[in-house]
Amino acid sequence: ANSPSTLVELRRPLSDASEYFPSIEQCIARAYQQAQSTSEVQVQALGAKSAVEQVKLHLRGAVRGVAGAQNNLAVAYSEGDGVDMDEDAAVYWFRKAATLGDLDAQFNLAEILGARSDKQSRNEAARYLRMTAEHGHVDAQRLLGLACLNSRPRGRDMSEAVMWLRRAAGQGDTEAVNILHGLAQHRY
């Protein structure tokens, strides 16, 4: 691990060409600082040997308010990875992370709520899915496109469906590309 004194040594004055091309040491120092500022716990969780150990580290970060740790903890609860499967706990932690602006958490929350049968959950899922798609989440864009495509009466929102599918395809989503290709073949 780098100590603060090592980081100071890595911040030596830049000479002409190196101003534009930082040294490997400077890149490492910058990456280290970013890892420290985003979440020390996330970095530790990557090195955890077991799912249970990862969950413990994510829990530490989650209670500290780290959105990524909250999302990862929620994923563990939703999949039963390192903990007993618990949908209510997953929704709780997805909501916490979503409130902090974590796009993956917002998308995950939309998926889990969308699978429920009550209208309130499905409406909340639709809001999160649209919000996440608007912020550029490729999976949300594809799913929102499909939702518009499958609306009743069929094809009622065709132009909106194509718009979302094109956005996802523009980000390299092959499923969206295939769907658009199928629509073109059927002349929608």
C-alpha positions in Angstrom: 0.0 0.0 0.0 1.2 3.5 -0.7 1.7 5.8 2.2 1.0 9.5 2.1 4.7 10.2 1.8 4.9 7.9 -1.2 2.2 9.9 -2.9 4.0 13.2 -2.2 7.1 11.7 -3.9 5.0 10.7 -6.9 3.9 14.3 -7.4 7.2 15.5 -8.6 7.2 18.5 -11.0 6.3 17.7 -14.6 8.8 18.4 -17.4 7.7 19.5 -20.9 6.4 16.3 -22.6 5.4 14.6 -19.3 2.9 17.4 -18.7 0.8 15.7 -21.4 1.8 12.1 -20.7 1.8 11.4 -17.0 4.2 8.7 -15.7 3.0 5.4 -14.6 3.7 6.4 -11.0 1.5 9.5 -11.4 -1.3 7.3 -12.9 -0.9 4.9 -9.9 -1.0 7.7 -7.4 -4.1 9.2 -9.1 -5.9 5.8 -9.1 -4.9 5.3 -5.5 -6.4 8.6 -4.5 -9.6 7.9 -6.4 -10.0 4.5 -4.8 -9.5 6.1 -1.4 -12.1 8.8 -2.0 -14.7 6.6 -3.6 -14.7 3.7 -1.2 -11.9 1.9 0.6 -14.5 -0.8 1.4 -15.2 -1.4 -2.2 -11.5 -2.1 -2.9 -11.3 -4.4 0.1 -14.4 -6.3 -1.1 -12.7 -7.1 -4.4 -10.0 -8.9 -2.5 -12.4 -10.8 -0.2 -12.1 -14.6 -0.5 -15.7 -15.6 0.2 -19.2 -14.2 -0.6 -19.8 -13.9 3.1 -16.7 -11.8 3.6 -17.7 -9.6 0.6 -21.1 -9.1 2.1 -19.6 -8.0 5.5 -17.4 -5.5 3.7 -20.3 -4.2 1.6 -22.4 -3.8 4.7 -19.6 -1.7 6.3 -19.6 0.6 3.3 -23.4 0.6 3.0 -24.0 1.8 6.6 -21.4 4.6 5.9 -23.6 5.7 2.9 -21.5 4.4 0.0 -23.9 4.0 -2.8 -21.9 1.3 -4.6 -21.6 -0.7 -1.5 -25.4 -0.4 -0.9 -26.1 -1.5 -4.4 -23.7 -4.5 -4.1 -25.2 -5.5 -0.8 -28.7 -5.3 -2.3 -27.5 -7.5 -5.2 -26.2 -10.0 -2.6 -29.6 -10.1 -0.9 -31.5 -10.3 -4.2 -29.4 -13.3 -5.3 -28.8 -14.9 -2.0 -25.0 -14.6 -2.5 -23.3 -14.7 0.9 -26.6 -14.1 2.7 -30.1 -15.6 2.7 -32.1 -14.3 -0.2 -34.3 -11.4 1.1 -36.2 -9.3 -1.4 -37.3 -6.8 1.2 -33.7 -6.2 2.3 -32.6 -5.9 -1.4 -35.3 -3.3 -2.1 -34.3 -1.4 1.1 -30.6 -1.2 0.0 -31.4 -0.6 -3.7 -33.6 2.4 -2.6 -30.8 3.8 -0.4 -28.3 3.6 -3.3 -30.9 4.8 -5.8 -31.6 7.9 -3.7 -27.8 8.7 -3.8 -28.0 8.6 -7.6 -26.5 5.2 -8.3 -27.7 4.3 -11.8 -27.2 0.5 -11.4 -29.2 0.6 -8.2 -32.0 2.5 -9.9 -32.1 0.0 -12.7 -31.9 -3.0 -10.3 -34.8 -1.4 -8.2 -36.8 -1.0 -11.4 -36.3 -4.6 -12.2 -37.2 -6.0 -8.8 -40.2 -3.7 -8.4 -41.4 -4.4 -12.0 -41.6 -8.1 -11.2 -44.1 -7.4 -8.4 -47.9 -7.7 -9.0 -49.1 -4.6 -7.2 -49.8 -1.4 -9.2 -47.8 0.9 -6.9 -44.6 -1.2 -7.2 -45.0 -1.4 -11.0 -45.6 2.4 -11.3 -42.5 3.0 -9.2 -40.5 0.6 -11.3 -41.6 2.5 -14.5 -40.5 5.8 -13.0 -37.0 4.4 -12.1 -36.7 2.7 -15.4 -37.4 5.9 -17.3 -35.2 8.0 -15.1 -32.3 5.5 -15.5 -32.8 5.4 -19.2 -32.8 9.2 -19.5 -29.4 9.1 -17.7 -27.9 6.8 -20.3 -28.1 3.4 -18.7 -28.0 1.1 -21.7 -30.0 -1.8 -20.2 -32.7 0.6 -19.1 -32.9 2.1 -22.5 -33.4 -1.3 -24.1 -36.0 -2.4 -21.6 -37.9 0.9 -21.9 -37.9 0.5 -25.6 -39.3 -3.0 -25.3 -41.9 -1.8 -22.8 -43.0 0.8 -25.3 -43.0 -1.7 -28.1 -45.2 -4.1 -26.1 -47.6 -1.5 -24.9 -51.3 -2.0 -25.5 -52.7 -1.5 -28.0 -49.7 -3.1 -29.7 -47.3 -0.6 -31.1 -49.1 2.5 -29.6 -45.7 3.9 -28.6 -43.7 2.7 -31.6 -41.8 6.0 -32.2 -40.8 6.1 -28.5 -39.8 2.4 -28.6 -37.6 3.0 -31.6 -36.0 6.1 -30.0 -35.0 4.1 -26.8 -33.8 1.1 -28.8 -31.7 3.4 -31.0 -30.1 5.0 -28.0 -29.2 1.6 -26.6 -28.0 0.4 -30.0 -25.9 3.6 -30.2 -24.1 2.5 -27.0 -23.3 -0.9 -28.6 -26.2 -3.0 -27.2 -26.4 -5.9 -29.6 -29.9 -6.9 -28.4 -31.2 -3.5 -29.2 -29.6 -3.7 -32.7 -31.2 -7.1 -33.3 -34.6 -5.8 -32.2 -34.3 -2.8 -34.5 -33.2 -5.1 -37.3 -36.3 -7.3 -36.7 -38.6 -4.2 -36.7 -37.1 -3.0 -40.0 -37.7 -6.4 -41.6 -41.3 -6.3 -40.5 -41.6 -2.7 -41.7 -42.6 -1.2 -38.4 
